[in-house]
Amino acid sequence: MVTITSRSEGQTVLTTFEVTPGTCEDLLEELRAAFRDVIRHQPGFIAAALHVNDAQTRIANYSQWRHRDDFKAMLRSEEMRARNRRFNEMCKSFEPVMYEVAEVFDRDSGD
């Protein structure tokens, strides 16, 4: 389960995929398979979530990793290099960006 906290020492990665309504579901299937079969088994993986906008023109992936190097090692694996090439063929563009959580707000935080 994805838990967002500003006290996290891990690495957050947000990846956005620009797709068409005709390719959105196909790419989602590929991403689900990648998480199910490969990514979730990688050292340092904590959790992830996939999001789709209403127009089915964007997919966003939020993932959490123990360390930046764990995420980078996963990307460099032969299996993920092959899968990333397939992802690239199914979308206009995609970009993983590493972030640190700066602040978290929920119903019970603050005034």
C-alpha positions as CSV (number, residue, x, y, z in Angstrom):
1,M,0.0,0.0,0.0
2,V,1.3,3.4,-0.9
3,T,1.9,5.6,2.1
4,I,3.0,9.2,1.7
5,T,4.9,10.8,4.5
6,S,7.3,13.7,4.6
7,R,9.5,11.8,7.0
8,S,10.2,9.1,4.4
9,E,13.8,8.5,3.7
10,G,13.0,6.6,0.5
11,Q,12.8,7.7,-3.1
12,T,9.6,8.8,-4.8
13,V,9.3,8.4,-8.5
14,L,6.5,10.0,-10.6
15,T,6.4,8.7,-14.2
16,T,4.0,10.2,-16.7
17,F,3.0,8.6,-20.0
18,E,1.4,10.5,-22.8
19,V,-0.9,8.1,-24.7
20,T,-4.0,8.1,-26.9
21,P,-7.4,6.8,-25.9
22,G,-6.7,3.9,-28.3
23,T,-3.5,2.9,-26.6
24,C,-4.2,3.7,-23.0
25,E,-5.6,0.3,-22.0
26,D,-2.9,-1.6,-23.9
27,L,-0.2,0.3,-22.0
28,L,-2.0,-0.1,-18.7
29,E,-2.0,-3.9,-19.3
30,E,1.8,-3.8,-20.0
31,L,2.4,-1.7,-16.9
32,R,0.3,-4.0,-14.7
33,A,2.2,-7.0,-16.0
34,A,5.6,-5.2,-15.4
35,F,4.6,-4.5,-11.8
36,R,3.1,-7.9,-11.1
37,D,5.9,-9.9,-12.8
38,V,9.1,-7.9,-12.4
39,I,9.1,-4.5,-10.6
40,R,7.5,-5.5,-7.3
41,H,10.1,-8.2,-6.8
42,Q,13.1,-5.9,-7.2
43,P,15.2,-5.0,-4.2
44,G,14.1,-1.8,-2.6
45,F,10.6,-1.6,-4.1
46,I,8.0,-0.5,-1.6
47,A,4.8,0.3,-3.4
48,A,3.2,1.9,-6.5
49,A,0.0,3.1,-7.9
50,L,-1.2,3.7,-11.5
51,H,-3.5,6.6,-12.4
52,V,-5.4,7.4,-15.6
53,N,-6.9,10.7,-16.5
54,D,-10.6,10.9,-17.7
55,A,-9.7,11.5,-21.3
56,Q,-7.3,8.5,-21.3
57,T,-4.5,10.6,-22.7
58,R,-2.2,10.3,-19.6
59,I,-1.1,7.6,-17.3
60,A,0.7,8.5,-14.1
61,N,2.7,6.1,-12.0
62,Y,3.6,6.9,-8.4
63,S,6.2,4.5,-7.0
64,Q,8.2,4.4,-3.8
65,W,11.7,2.9,-3.4
66,R,14.0,2.4,-0.5
67,H,16.8,4.2,-2.2
68,R,17.4,6.0,-5.5
69,D,20.0,3.4,-6.5
70,D,17.3,0.6,-6.2
71,F,15.2,2.3,-8.7
72,K,18.1,3.0,-11.0
73,A,19.2,-0.7,-10.8
74,M,15.7,-1.8,-11.8
75,L,15.7,0.4,-14.8
76,R,19.1,-1.0,-15.9
77,S,18.0,-4.6,-15.7
78,E,17.7,-6.4,-19.1
79,E,14.1,-7.2,-18.5
80,M,13.1,-3.6,-17.8
81,R,15.1,-2.3,-20.6
82,A,13.2,-4.5,-23.0
83,R,9.8,-3.6,-21.4
84,N,10.7,0.1,-21.5
85,R,11.3,-0.2,-25.2
86,R,7.8,-1.7,-25.6
87,F,6.3,1.1,-23.4
88,N,8.0,3.7,-25.6
89,E,6.4,2.1,-28.7
90,M,2.9,2.4,-27.1
91,C,3.0,6.0,-26.1
92,K,4.0,9.4,-27.4
93,S,6.4,9.9,-24.5
94,F,7.1,8.9,-20.9
95,E,9.4,10.4,-18.3
96,P,10.3,9.1,-14.8
97,V,11.3,11.9,-12.4
98,M,12.7,11.3,-8.9
99,Y,11.3,13.4,-6.1
100,E,11.5,13.8,-2.3
101,V,8.3,14.4,-0.4
102,A,8.3,18.0,0.8
103,E,5.1,18.1,2.7
104,V,1.9,16.0,3.2
105,F,-1.6,17.2,4.0
106,D,-4.6,15.1,5.0
107,R,-7.9,15.8,6.7
108,D,-6.5,15.9,10.1
109,S,-3.3,18.0,9.5
110,G,-3.0,21.6,10.7
111,D,-5.7,24.1,11.3
